[in-house]
């Protein structure tokens, strides 16, 4: 009985690591946004400070994503 190849993996695994590196920050930004909207619904009077804090937190998460992608590029 012969061997059947269902799929062939070509290329390098760095493309897979780029996807994984983008997945974590995407989930993090979604959670930050959801909790900020929830907080705004509970206390609408502190909306401005919550938005500022959210934007800063999103910037930090994006920096982590960029570092992961650059690291993947450097070591591939």
N, C-alpha and C positions, 0 to 999 in steps of 0.2 A: 504494500500500500504506500503510495507516494505522499509527500508532504505538501500541504496546501498552505500557501501564504495568503493570509487575509488582508494584511496591510503592510506596507513597507514604510519605514521611517527614514526620511532623507533629511539632510541638513544637520544642523547642530542643535543642541538642547538649549542654547541661549535664547532662542525665540520662545521656548516654553517658559523660561525664567522671566522674560519680559512680561508675559501674561500674568504670571504669579505675582510679580512685583507690582503690577497695576491693580490686582484684585484687592489686596489688603488696604491700600489707601482709599480705594473706591468705597469699600465697606465702612471705613473710618469716617469719611466725609459724609456718607449717608447717615451714620449714627449721630454725628455732630449736628447736622441739619435737623434731624428729627427731634433731638432733645432740645435744641434751641427753640423750635416752633412750639414744642410742648411747654417750655418755660414761658414763652411769650403769651401763650393762652392762659397760663395760670396767673402771671403778673404782667399785664400789658404796660404798666408804667415804667418798667425797666427795659423796654424794648431796645433803646439805643445802645445801652451798655452791653446787652446780650449780643446784638449784631456785631459790635466791635470785637468782642471776645470770640465770637464764632469765626469771623474772618481771620483773626490771628491764628486760631487753632487750625483752620483749613490750610493756611499757609505753611504751618509746621508739618502737617501731614503730607502736603505736596512736596516739600523739600525731602522728606524721607523717601517718597516715591521716586523722585529724580535721582537721589543718591543710589537707590537700588538699581535703577536702569543704567546709570553711568558705571557702577561697579560691574554690572553684567557685561557692558561693552568693553571695559578695560581688561577683564580676565578671560574673555572669550577668544 
